[in-house]
Amino acid sequence: MNDQSDKQDRSGADYESQSISRQEYISAIVHLYRGELYRANSWRMRLDTTTNWAILTSAGLLSFSFSGPDHTHWVLLTGIILISALLSFEARRFRFFDVWRFRVRMIEENFYGPLLRRDPVSPDQLWGLHVADDLLHPSFKITYRAAIRARFTRNYWVIYGVLLAGWALKVMLEPTPAHTWEELKNNMTAGAIPWWVALTYVAGVVAMIGVILLAFPRTIRSEEAYWSPGKTTDTGRDVPAWDT
């Protein structure tokens, strides 16, 4: 009988009709913040790991390509495919990181900020509802294409630029220094692969970069915007804006 009554009591629990003390509310927010901050930091580390992989891979490709004139320049061109795969992985991870960052910022701006100012009035009175809705119905705050553009402009444009510059230097110097167009075509020819295939490939990479920069949507709020010196608003709150 006791077990049955306990089950009925648990199934009939109604949080809306029971008062929650101020201490219980603050304790819940603290634990929520710690959990969301931990997840944000975990995905932040995953982002850094992917970037490190891309940098180390590019350094290895450049080192191998220029270690001997008999090493084909296609090593660098095929490496771009690998870097593109890492960029896609990092964009996917960035979308997850952005979810946790959104929640962390909402709590920091509307709970800890007023608390430290000793002004217990949240700039966004509905911030709790926003966080609760995101907990019940999680959703990405930016699109996949916007995430690709964000990570490309943040890190990967340098990696692509280094690989393309290394390829150009490779075909101009090895296997023999090219002083004429014919010599350059000979350097770009690799076995049965004609020179125009490599040139078309590079043109396609440059076109892809142009599409990412011009056609992909940009994130309205970047990470650095939170750290800009001297930023102020009329309400004292920097309202995060996100792509949907």
C-alpha positions in Angstrom: 0.0 0.0 0.0 2.8 2.4 0.9 4.5 1.7 -2.5 1.3 2.3 -4.4 0.6 5.6 -2.6 4.2 6.7 -3.2 3.7 6.0 -6.9 0.5 8.0 -7.0 2.2 10.9 -5.2 5.0 10.9 -7.7 2.8 10.7 -10.7 0.6 13.5 -9.3 3.5 16.0 -8.7 2.6 19.4 -9.9 5.5 21.9 -9.8 3.3 24.8 -11.0 1.1 24.7 -7.9 4.0 24.4 -5.4 6.0 27.4 -4.4 9.8 27.4 -5.0 11.9 29.2 -2.6 14.5 31.7 -3.7 17.3 29.5 -2.5 16.0 26.5 -4.6 15.7 28.7 -7.6 19.2 30.1 -7.4 20.6 26.6 -6.7 18.8 25.2 -9.8 20.2 28.0 -12.0 23.7 27.5 -10.7 23.6 23.8 -11.5 22.1 24.5 -14.9 24.8 27.1 -15.7 27.6 24.7 -14.6 26.2 21.9 -16.8 25.7 24.2 -19.9 29.2 25.7 -19.4 30.8 22.3 -19.2 29.1 21.3 -22.5 30.1 24.5 -24.2 33.7 24.1 -23.1 33.7 20.4 -24.3 32.5 21.3 -27.7 34.9 24.3 -27.8 37.8 21.8 -27.2 36.5 19.6 -30.0 36.5 22.6 -32.4 40.1 23.4 -31.5 41.1 19.7 -32.0 39.7 19.7 -35.5 41.5 22.9 -36.3 44.7 21.4 -35.0 44.2 18.3 -37.2 43.9 20.6 -40.2 47.0 22.6 -39.4 49.1 19.5 -38.7 47.8 17.8 -41.9 48.6 20.8 -44.0 52.1 21.1 -42.5 52.7 17.4 -43.3 51.5 17.7 -46.8 53.7 20.8 -47.5 56.7 19.1 -45.9 56.3 15.9 -48.0 55.6 17.8 -51.2 58.7 20.0 -51.0 61.0 17.2 -49.7 61.9 16.1 -53.2 61.3 17.2 -56.8 59.9 13.8 -57.7 57.0 14.3 -55.3 54.0 15.4 -57.3 52.1 18.6 -56.7 48.9 16.5 -56.5 49.8 15.8 -52.9 48.8 19.3 -52.0 45.7 19.3 -54.2 44.3 16.1 -52.8 45.1 17.4 -49.3 42.6 20.2 -50.0 39.9 17.5 -50.1 41.0 16.3 -46.6 41.0 19.9 -45.3 37.5 20.4 -46.7 36.3 17.3 -44.9 37.7 18.6 -41.7 36.0 22.0 -42.3 32.7 20.2 -42.7 33.3 18.3 -39.4 34.2 21.5 -37.6 31.1 23.3 -38.9 28.9 20.5 -37.6 30.6 20.7 -34.2 30.3 24.5 -34.2 26.5 24.2 -34.5 26.4 22.1 -31.4 28.8 24.4 -29.5 26.6 27.4 -30.5 23.6 25.8 -28.8 25.3 25.6 -25.5 26.9 29.0 -25.9 23.4 30.5 -26.4 22.2 29.1 -23.2 25.3 30.1 -21.3 25.0 33.7 -22.5 21.3 33.9 -21.7 22.1 32.9 -18.1 25.1 35.1 -17.8 23.4 38.2 -19.2 20.1 37.8 -17.3 21.0 36.1 -14.1 24.6 36.6 -13.1 24.9 40.1 -14.6 22.1 41.6 -12.6 23.1 39.6 -9.6 26.7 41.1 -9.6 25.2 44.5 -10.2 22.9 44.1 -7.2 20.1 44.9 -9.5 17.9 41.8 -9.6 16.0 42.8 -12.7 16.8 40.7 -15.8 17.2 42.8 -19.0 15.2 40.2 -20.8 12.2 39.3 -18.7 11.4 36.3 -20.8 14.9 34.8 -20.8 13.8 31.9 -18.6 11.1 31.0 -21.1 13.6 31.1 -23.9 16.0 28.8 -22.1 13.2 26.5 -21.0 11.9 26.3 -24.6 15.3 25.5 -25.8 15.7 22.7 -23.2 12.4 21.2 -24.2 12.8 21.7 -27.9 16.5 22.0 -28.7 17.3 23.6 -32.0 20.4 24.9 -33.8 20.8 28.6 -33.8 22.7 28.9 -37.1 22.4 27.0 -40.3 25.0 24.5 -41.5 26.1 26.8 -44.3 26.5 29.7 -41.9 28.6 27.5 -39.7 30.9 26.6 -42.6 31.3 30.3 -43.4 32.0 31.1 -39.8 34.7 28.5 -39.4 36.2 29.3 -42.8 36.6 33.0 -42.1 37.8 32.3 -38.6 40.5 29.7 -39.4 40.4 27.8 -42.6 41.0 30.7 -45.1 44.6 30.7 -43.9 45.0 27.0 -44.4 43.5 27.0 -47.9 45.6 30.0 -48.8 48.8 28.3 -47.6 48.0 25.1 -49.5 47.2 27.0 -52.7 50.3 29.2 -52.4 52.4 26.1 -51.7 50.9 24.4 -54.8 51.7 27.5 -57.0 55.3 27.6 -55.7 55.6 23.9 -56.2 54.6 23.9 -59.9 56.8 27.0 -60.5 60.0 25.4 -59.0 59.7 21.7 -59.3 60.6 19.3 -60.9 62.4 22.1 -62.8 62.1 25.9 -62.5 59.5 27.1 -65.0 60.3 30.3 -66.9 57.8 29.8 -69.8 54.2 28.7 -70.1 55.2 25.4 -71.7 57.6 24.6 -68.8 54.8 25.4 -66.3 52.4 23.1 -68.1 55.1 20.4 -68.0 55.4 20.8 -64.3 51.6 20.6 -63.8 51.5 17.4 -65.8 51.6 14.4 -63.6 51.9 11.1 -65.4 48.7 10.4 -67.3 47.0 13.5 -65.8 47.2 16.4 -68.1 48.1 19.9 -66.9 44.6 21.4 -67.5 43.1 19.0 -65.0 45.2 20.5 -62.2 44.4 24.0 -63.3 40.6 23.2 -63.5 40.8 21.7 -60.0 42.4 24.8 -58.6 39.9 27.0 -60.3 37.1 24.9 -58.8 38.6 25.4 -55.3 38.8 29.1 -55.8 35.2 29.2 -57.0 34.2 27.2 -53.9 35.9 29.7 -51.7 34.1 32.5 -53.5 30.7 30.7 -53.0 31.4 30.3 -49.3 32.3 34.0 -48.8 29.6 35.5 -51.0 26.6 33.1 -51.0 26.7 31.4 -47.6 25.0 33.4 -44.9 27.1 35.0 -42.2 26.5 34.7 -38.5 25.3 38.1 -37.2 26.9 37.6 -33.8 30.5 36.4 -33.7 32.5 35.2 -30.7 34.7 38.2 -30.7 31.7 40.6 -30.5 31.2 39.5 -26.9 34.7 40.7 -26.1 34.8 44.0 -28.0 36.2 46.7 -25.7 33.9 49.5 -24.6 30.7 48.0 -26.1 27.5 49.3 -24.4 23.8 49.4 -25.1 21.0 51.4 -23.9 19.8 48.6 -21.7 23.2 47.5 -20.6 22.8 44.2 -22.4 24.4 43.0 -25.6 21.5 41.2 -27.2 22.7 38.1 -29.0 21.4 37.8 -32.6 21.5 34.4 -34.3 20.9 33.1 -37.7 18.1 30.6 -38.1 
